[in-house]
């Protein structure tokens, strides 16, 4: 028979695992839906400096219809990177009018290489790597449902 201490320790480990799992699901990002070339994406919104800094770091997977929309509030030159990001991403650089002005495809997980926007943008939409080619997204297309 196990001791009270051993059983308490097991319960603590199980509780910690459950809480960690719940925290991984509840990322704290506000959610929205946007439309890119007729495709609906359920996106997490990275609006504050802290949210934009964290982004999709430490994620090991993302649903195929999911993404993260970084909103910088106004158009500016943006630099992104993949530090502590474990999944390859496509980055769509979007101006204040909702037009895709650049696409960085299949970024390298955990790379610290700087990925600059091709011109000032208000938004960066991160999708699973390969999504831009699979869906045929191109520079010049409009994204609908963006914040005003």
PyMOL CGO cylinders between C-alpha atoms (Angstrom):
from pymol import cmd
from pymol.cgo import CYLINDER

trace = [
    CYLINDER, 0.00, 0.00, 0.00, 1.30, 3.43, -0.92, 0.3, 1, 1, 1, 1, 1, 1,
    CYLINDER, 1.30, 3.43, -0.92, 1.99, 5.95, 1.77, 0.3, 1, 1, 1, 1, 1, 1,
    CYLINDER, 1.99, 5.95, 1.77, -0.08, 9.08, 2.20, 0.3, 1, 1, 1, 1, 1, 1,
    CYLINDER, -0.08, 9.08, 2.20, 2.94, 11.11, 1.05, 0.3, 1, 1, 1, 1, 1, 1,
    CYLINDER, 2.94, 11.11, 1.05, 3.30, 9.11, -2.19, 0.3, 1, 1, 1, 1, 1, 1,
    CYLINDER, 3.30, 9.11, -2.19, -0.41, 9.45, -2.97, 0.3, 1, 1, 1, 1, 1, 1,
    CYLINDER, -0.41, 9.45, -2.97, -0.35, 13.19, -2.24, 0.3, 1, 1, 1, 1, 1, 1,
    CYLINDER, -0.35, 13.19, -2.24, 2.67, 13.57, -4.52, 0.3, 1, 1, 1, 1, 1, 1,
    CYLINDER, 2.67, 13.57, -4.52, 0.87, 11.71, -7.34, 0.3, 1, 1, 1, 1, 1, 1,
    CYLINDER, 0.87, 11.71, -7.34, -2.22, 13.92, -6.93, 0.3, 1, 1, 1, 1, 1, 1,
    CYLINDER, -2.22, 13.92, -6.93, -0.02, 17.05, -7.04, 0.3, 1, 1, 1, 1, 1, 1,
    CYLINDER, -0.02, 17.05, -7.04, 1.69, 15.90, -10.26, 0.3, 1, 1, 1, 1, 1, 1,
    CYLINDER, 1.69, 15.90, -10.26, -1.63, 15.09, -11.91, 0.3, 1, 1, 1, 1, 1, 1,
    CYLINDER, -1.63, 15.09, -11.91, -3.09, 18.45, -10.84, 0.3, 1, 1, 1, 1, 1, 1,
    CYLINDER, -3.09, 18.45, -10.84, -0.04, 20.31, -12.17, 0.3, 1, 1, 1, 1, 1, 1,
    CYLINDER, -0.04, 20.31, -12.17, -0.33, 18.48, -15.50, 0.3, 1, 1, 1, 1, 1, 1,
    CYLINDER, -0.33, 18.48, -15.50, -4.02, 19.34, -15.81, 0.3, 1, 1, 1, 1, 1, 1,
    CYLINDER, -4.02, 19.34, -15.81, -3.38, 23.01, -14.99, 0.3, 1, 1, 1, 1, 1, 1,
    CYLINDER, -3.38, 23.01, -14.99, -0.50, 23.16, -17.49, 0.3, 1, 1, 1, 1, 1, 1,
    CYLINDER, -0.50, 23.16, -17.49, -2.76, 21.69, -20.17, 0.3, 1, 1, 1, 1, 1, 1,
    CYLINDER, -2.76, 21.69, -20.17, -5.52, 24.17, -19.43, 0.3, 1, 1, 1, 1, 1, 1,
    CYLINDER, -5.52, 24.17, -19.43, -3.05, 27.06, -19.54, 0.3, 1, 1, 1, 1, 1, 1,
    CYLINDER, -3.05, 27.06, -19.54, -1.77, 25.92, -22.91, 0.3, 1, 1, 1, 1, 1, 1,
    CYLINDER, -1.77, 25.92, -22.91, -5.34, 25.99, -24.26, 0.3, 1, 1, 1, 1, 1, 1,
    CYLINDER, -5.34, 25.99, -24.26, -6.25, 29.32, -22.64, 0.3, 1, 1, 1, 1, 1, 1,
    CYLINDER, -6.25, 29.32, -22.64, -3.62, 31.54, -24.24, 0.3, 1, 1, 1, 1, 1, 1,
    CYLINDER, -3.62, 31.54, -24.24, -5.28, 34.75, -23.17, 0.3, 1, 1, 1, 1, 1, 1,
    CYLINDER, -5.28, 34.75, -23.17, -5.43, 36.22, -26.68, 0.3, 1, 1, 1, 1, 1, 1,
    CYLINDER, -5.43, 36.22, -26.68, -8.66, 37.76, -27.91, 0.3, 1, 1, 1, 1, 1, 1,
    CYLINDER, -8.66, 37.76, -27.91, -10.04, 35.88, -30.92, 0.3, 1, 1, 1, 1, 1, 1,
    CYLINDER, -10.04, 35.88, -30.92, -11.55, 37.03, -34.19, 0.3, 1, 1, 1, 1, 1, 1,
    CYLINDER, -11.55, 37.03, -34.19, -12.34, 35.78, -37.70, 0.3, 1, 1, 1, 1, 1, 1,
    CYLINDER, -12.34, 35.78, -37.70, -10.87, 37.18, -40.88, 0.3, 1, 1, 1, 1, 1, 1,
    CYLINDER, -10.87, 37.18, -40.88, -11.33, 36.36, -44.54, 0.3, 1, 1, 1, 1, 1, 1,
    CYLINDER, -11.33, 36.36, -44.54, -8.40, 35.94, -46.95, 0.3, 1, 1, 1, 1, 1, 1,
    CYLINDER, -8.40, 35.94, -46.95, -9.27, 35.18, -50.57, 0.3, 1, 1, 1, 1, 1, 1,
    CYLINDER, -9.27, 35.18, -50.57, -12.53, 33.52, -49.52, 0.3, 1, 1, 1, 1, 1, 1,
    CYLINDER, -12.53, 33.52, -49.52, -10.95, 31.45, -46.73, 0.3, 1, 1, 1, 1, 1, 1,
    CYLINDER, -10.95, 31.45, -46.73, -12.07, 32.02, -43.13, 0.3, 1, 1, 1, 1, 1, 1,
    CYLINDER, -12.07, 32.02, -43.13, -9.36, 31.97, -40.45, 0.3, 1, 1, 1, 1, 1, 1,
    CYLINDER, -9.36, 31.97, -40.45, -9.93, 31.90, -36.71, 0.3, 1, 1, 1, 1, 1, 1,
    CYLINDER, -9.93, 31.90, -36.71, -7.18, 34.14, -35.45, 0.3, 1, 1, 1, 1, 1, 1,
    CYLINDER, -7.18, 34.14, -35.45, -5.79, 35.11, -32.11, 0.3, 1, 1, 1, 1, 1, 1,
    CYLINDER, -5.79, 35.11, -32.11, -5.22, 38.86, -31.87, 0.3, 1, 1, 1, 1, 1, 1,
    CYLINDER, -5.22, 38.86, -31.87, -1.79, 40.13, -30.75, 0.3, 1, 1, 1, 1, 1, 1,
    CYLINDER, -1.79, 40.13, -30.75, -2.49, 43.79, -30.01, 0.3, 1, 1, 1, 1, 1, 1,
    CYLINDER, -2.49, 43.79, -30.01, -0.51, 44.86, -26.95, 0.3, 1, 1, 1, 1, 1, 1,
    CYLINDER, -0.51, 44.86, -26.95, 3.30, 45.01, -26.97, 0.3, 1, 1, 1, 1, 1, 1,
    CYLINDER, 3.30, 45.01, -26.97, 3.38, 42.01, -24.61, 0.3, 1, 1, 1, 1, 1, 1,
    CYLINDER, 3.38, 42.01, -24.61, 1.07, 39.95, -26.85, 0.3, 1, 1, 1, 1, 1, 1,
    CYLINDER, 1.07, 39.95, -26.85, 3.04, 40.87, -29.97, 0.3, 1, 1, 1, 1, 1, 1,
    CYLINDER, 3.04, 40.87, -29.97, 6.28, 39.95, -28.21, 0.3, 1, 1, 1, 1, 1, 1,
    CYLINDER, 6.28, 39.95, -28.21, 4.95, 36.52, -27.20, 0.3, 1, 1, 1, 1, 1, 1,
    CYLINDER, 4.95, 36.52, -27.20, 3.12, 35.74, -30.45, 0.3, 1, 1, 1, 1, 1, 1,
    CYLINDER, 3.12, 35.74, -30.45, 3.09, 32.03, -31.28, 0.3, 1, 1, 1, 1, 1, 1,
    CYLINDER, 3.09, 32.03, -31.28, 6.19, 31.20, -29.23, 0.3, 1, 1, 1, 1, 1, 1,
    CYLINDER, 6.19, 31.20, -29.23, 6.35, 27.73, -27.71, 0.3, 1, 1, 1, 1, 1, 1,
    CYLINDER, 6.35, 27.73, -27.71, 3.43, 26.36, -29.73, 0.3, 1, 1, 1, 1, 1, 1,
    CYLINDER, 3.43, 26.36, -29.73, 3.97, 22.92, -31.20, 0.3, 1, 1, 1, 1, 1, 1,
    CYLINDER, 3.97, 22.92, -31.20, 0.89, 22.87, -33.43, 0.3, 1, 1, 1, 1, 1, 1,
    CYLINDER, 0.89, 22.87, -33.43, -1.86, 25.07, -34.81, 0.3, 1, 1, 1, 1, 1, 1,
    CYLINDER, -1.86, 25.07, -34.81, -5.16, 24.16, -36.46, 0.3, 1, 1, 1, 1, 1, 1,
    CYLINDER, -5.16, 24.16, -36.46, -5.11, 24.53, -40.24, 0.3, 1, 1, 1, 1, 1, 1,
    CYLINDER, -5.11, 24.53, -40.24, -7.78, 27.27, -40.14, 0.3, 1, 1, 1, 1, 1, 1,
    CYLINDER, -7.78, 27.27, -40.14, -6.06, 29.15, -37.31, 0.3, 1, 1, 1, 1, 1, 1,
    CYLINDER, -6.06, 29.15, -37.31, -3.54, 31.95, -37.21, 0.3, 1, 1, 1, 1, 1, 1,
    CYLINDER, -3.54, 31.95, -37.21, -2.37, 34.99, -35.32, 0.3, 1, 1, 1, 1, 1, 1,
    CYLINDER, -2.37, 34.99, -35.32, -3.00, 38.57, -36.40, 0.3, 1, 1, 1, 1, 1, 1,
    CYLINDER, -3.00, 38.57, -36.40, -0.51, 41.14, -35.13, 0.3, 1, 1, 1, 1, 1, 1,
    CYLINDER, -0.51, 41.14, -35.13, -2.08, 44.61, -35.09, 0.3, 1, 1, 1, 1, 1, 1,
    CYLINDER, -2.08, 44.61, -35.09, 0.45, 47.42, -34.72, 0.3, 1, 1, 1, 1, 1, 1,
    CYLINDER, 0.45, 47.42, -34.72, -2.24, 50.15, -34.65, 0.3, 1, 1, 1, 1, 1, 1,
    CYLINDER, -2.24, 50.15, -34.65, -0.79, 52.12, -37.57, 0.3, 1, 1, 1, 1, 1, 1,
    CYLINDER, -0.79, 52.12, -37.57, 1.42, 51.47, -40.58, 0.3, 1, 1, 1, 1, 1, 1,
    CYLINDER, 1.42, 51.47, -40.58, 5.14, 51.17, -39.85, 0.3, 1, 1, 1, 1, 1, 1,
    CYLINDER, 5.14, 51.17, -39.85, 8.15, 49.12, -40.85, 0.3, 1, 1, 1, 1, 1, 1,
    CYLINDER, 8.15, 49.12, -40.85, 7.91, 45.83, -38.97, 0.3, 1, 1, 1, 1, 1, 1,
    CYLINDER, 7.91, 45.83, -38.97, 10.55, 43.22, -38.16, 0.3, 1, 1, 1, 1, 1, 1,
    CYLINDER, 10.55, 43.22, -38.16, 9.54, 39.69, -37.16, 0.3, 1, 1, 1, 1, 1, 1,
    CYLINDER, 9.54, 39.69, -37.16, 11.53, 36.60, -36.16, 0.3, 1, 1, 1, 1, 1, 1,
    CYLINDER, 11.53, 36.60, -36.16, 10.96, 32.98, -35.22, 0.3, 1, 1, 1, 1, 1, 1,
    CYLINDER, 10.96, 32.98, -35.22, 12.83, 32.81, -31.89, 0.3, 1, 1, 1, 1, 1, 1,
    CYLINDER, 12.83, 32.81, -31.89, 11.20, 30.17, -29.64, 0.3, 1, 1, 1, 1, 1, 1,
    CYLINDER, 11.20, 30.17, -29.64, 8.59, 29.43, -32.32, 0.3, 1, 1, 1, 1, 1, 1,
    CYLINDER, 8.59, 29.43, -32.32, 8.50, 25.68, -32.97, 0.3, 1, 1, 1, 1, 1, 1,
    CYLINDER, 8.50, 25.68, -32.97, 6.28, 25.56, -36.07, 0.3, 1, 1, 1, 1, 1, 1,
    CYLINDER, 6.28, 25.56, -36.07, 7.00, 26.90, -39.55, 0.3, 1, 1, 1, 1, 1, 1,
    CYLINDER, 7.00, 26.90, -39.55, 4.82, 29.87, -40.46, 0.3, 1, 1, 1, 1, 1, 1,
    CYLINDER, 4.82, 29.87, -40.46, 3.81, 31.93, -43.48, 0.3, 1, 1, 1, 1, 1, 1,
    CYLINDER, 3.81, 31.93, -43.48, 3.75, 35.65, -42.70, 0.3, 1, 1, 1, 1, 1, 1,
    CYLINDER, 3.75, 35.65, -42.70, 1.41, 37.90, -44.66, 0.3, 1, 1, 1, 1, 1, 1,
    CYLINDER, 1.41, 37.90, -44.66, 2.35, 41.58, -44.38, 0.3, 1, 1, 1, 1, 1, 1,
    CYLINDER, 2.35, 41.58, -44.38, -0.81, 43.68, -44.70, 0.3, 1, 1, 1, 1, 1, 1,
    CYLINDER, -0.81, 43.68, -44.70, -1.14, 47.46, -45.06, 0.3, 1, 1, 1, 1, 1, 1,
    CYLINDER, -1.14, 47.46, -45.06, -3.70, 49.65, -43.32, 0.3, 1, 1, 1, 1, 1, 1,
    CYLINDER, -3.70, 49.65, -43.32, -6.15, 49.20, -46.23, 0.3, 1, 1, 1, 1, 1, 1,
    CYLINDER, -6.15, 49.20, -46.23, -6.13, 45.40, -45.86, 0.3, 1, 1, 1, 1, 1, 1,
    CYLINDER, -6.13, 45.40, -45.86, -3.94, 44.73, -48.92, 0.3, 1, 1, 1, 1, 1, 1,
    CYLINDER, -3.94, 44.73, -48.92, -1.28, 42.02, -48.73, 0.3, 1, 1, 1, 1, 1, 1,
    CYLINDER, -1.28, 42.02, -48.73, 1.99, 43.81, -49.60, 0.3, 1, 1, 1, 1, 1, 1,
    CYLINDER, 1.99, 43.81, -49.60, 4.39, 40.96, -48.87, 0.3, 1, 1, 1, 1, 1, 1,
    CYLINDER, 4.39, 40.96, -48.87, 4.50, 37.26, -48.03, 0.3, 1, 1, 1, 1, 1, 1,
    CYLINDER, 4.50, 37.26, -48.03, 7.29, 35.40, -46.24, 0.3, 1, 1, 1, 1, 1, 1,
    CYLINDER, 7.29, 35.40, -46.24, 6.77, 31.68, -46.83, 0.3, 1, 1, 1, 1, 1, 1,
    CYLINDER, 6.77, 31.68, -46.83, 7.75, 28.68, -44.71, 0.3, 1, 1, 1, 1, 1, 1,
    CYLINDER, 7.75, 28.68, -44.71, 9.80, 30.49, -42.09, 0.3, 1, 1, 1, 1, 1, 1,
    CYLINDER, 9.80, 30.49, -42.09, 12.42, 28.48, -40.23, 0.3, 1, 1, 1, 1, 1, 1,
    CYLINDER, 12.42, 28.48, -40.23, 11.39, 27.45, -36.70, 0.3, 1, 1, 1, 1, 1, 1,
    CYLINDER, 11.39, 27.45, -36.70, 13.51, 28.96, -33.90, 0.3, 1, 1, 1, 1, 1, 1,
    CYLINDER, 13.51, 28.96, -33.90, 15.49, 31.15, -36.31, 0.3, 1, 1, 1, 1, 1, 1,
    CYLINDER, 15.49, 31.15, -36.31, 16.66, 34.53, -35.05, 0.3, 1, 1, 1, 1, 1, 1,
    CYLINDER, 16.66, 34.53, -35.05, 16.98, 35.86, -38.59, 0.3, 1, 1, 1, 1, 1, 1,
    CYLINDER, 16.98, 35.86, -38.59, 15.11, 39.16, -38.90, 0.3, 1, 1, 1, 1, 1, 1,
    CYLINDER, 15.11, 39.16, -38.90, 12.18, 39.10, -41.36, 0.3, 1, 1, 1, 1, 1, 1,
    CYLINDER, 12.18, 39.10, -41.36, 11.40, 42.70, -42.38, 0.3, 1, 1, 1, 1, 1, 1,
    CYLINDER, 11.40, 42.70, -42.38, 8.18, 43.96, -43.91, 0.3, 1, 1, 1, 1, 1, 1,
    CYLINDER, 8.18, 43.96, -43.91, 8.68, 45.04, -47.54, 0.3, 1, 1, 1, 1, 1, 1,
    CYLINDER, 8.68, 45.04, -47.54, 7.10, 48.42, -46.74, 0.3, 1, 1, 1, 1, 1, 1,
    CYLINDER, 7.10, 48.42, -46.74, 5.18, 49.95, -43.83, 0.3, 1, 1, 1, 1, 1, 1,
    CYLINDER, 5.18, 49.95, -43.83, 2.35, 47.68, -42.68, 0.3, 1, 1, 1, 1, 1, 1,
    CYLINDER, 2.35, 47.68, -42.68, -0.26, 47.76, -39.94, 0.3, 1, 1, 1, 1, 1, 1,
    CYLINDER, -0.26, 47.76, -39.94, -0.82, 43.99, -39.71, 0.3, 1, 1, 1, 1, 1, 1,
    CYLINDER, -0.82, 43.99, -39.71, 1.10, 40.74, -39.94, 0.3, 1, 1, 1, 1, 1, 1,
    CYLINDER, 1.10, 40.74, -39.94, -0.95, 37.56, -40.29, 0.3, 1, 1, 1, 1, 1, 1,
    CYLINDER, -0.95, 37.56, -40.29, 0.84, 34.35, -39.32, 0.3, 1, 1, 1, 1, 1, 1,
    CYLINDER, 0.84, 34.35, -39.32, -0.53, 31.10, -40.72, 0.3, 1, 1, 1, 1, 1, 1,
    CYLINDER, -0.53, 31.10, -40.72, 0.82, 27.55, -40.81, 0.3, 1, 1, 1, 1, 1, 1,
    CYLINDER, 0.82, 27.55, -40.81, 3.81, 27.22, -43.11, 0.3, 1, 1, 1, 1, 1, 1,
    CYLINDER, 3.81, 27.22, -43.11, 2.71, 26.31, -46.63, 0.3, 1, 1, 1, 1, 1, 1,
    CYLINDER, 2.71, 26.31, -46.63, -0.73, 27.95, -46.30, 0.3, 1, 1, 1, 1, 1, 1,
    CYLINDER, -0.73, 27.95, -46.30, 0.08, 30.78, -48.72, 0.3, 1, 1, 1, 1, 1, 1,
    CYLINDER, 0.08, 30.78, -48.72, 1.01, 28.35, -51.52, 0.3, 1, 1, 1, 1, 1, 1,
    CYLINDER, 1.01, 28.35, -51.52, -1.77, 25.89, -50.70, 0.3, 1, 1, 1, 1, 1, 1,
    CYLINDER, -1.77, 25.89, -50.70, -4.41, 28.62, -50.77, 0.3, 1, 1, 1, 1, 1, 1,
    CYLINDER, -4.41, 28.62, -50.77, -2.82, 30.63, -53.58, 0.3, 1, 1, 1, 1, 1, 1,
    CYLINDER, -2.82, 30.63, -53.58, -2.47, 33.86, -51.58, 0.3, 1, 1, 1, 1, 1, 1,
    CYLINDER, -2.47, 33.86, -51.58, -0.74, 36.61, -53.53, 0.3, 1, 1, 1, 1, 1, 1,
    CYLINDER, -0.74, 36.61, -53.53, 0.53, 40.13, -53.01, 0.3, 1, 1, 1, 1, 1, 1,
    CYLINDER, 0.53, 40.13, -53.01, -2.24, 42.58, -53.90, 0.3, 1, 1, 1, 1, 1, 1,
    CYLINDER, -2.24, 42.58, -53.90, -5.11, 40.50, -52.47, 0.3, 1, 1, 1, 1, 1, 1,
    CYLINDER, -5.11, 40.50, -52.47, -7.39, 41.97, -49.83, 0.3, 1, 1, 1, 1, 1, 1,
    CYLINDER, -7.39, 41.97, -49.83, -7.96, 40.66, -46.31, 0.3, 1, 1, 1, 1, 1, 1,
    CYLINDER, -7.96, 40.66, -46.31, -11.43, 41.29, -44.87, 0.3, 1, 1, 1, 1, 1, 1,
    CYLINDER, -11.43, 41.29, -44.87, -12.57, 41.54, -41.26, 0.3, 1, 1, 1, 1, 1, 1,
    CYLINDER, -12.57, 41.54, -41.26, -9.51, 43.40, -40.02, 0.3, 1, 1, 1, 1, 1, 1,
    CYLINDER, -9.51, 43.40, -40.02, -9.87, 45.82, -37.10, 0.3, 1, 1, 1, 1, 1, 1,
    CYLINDER, -9.87, 45.82, -37.10, -10.44, 49.46, -38.04, 0.3, 1, 1, 1, 1, 1, 1,
]
cmd.load_cgo(trace, "trace")
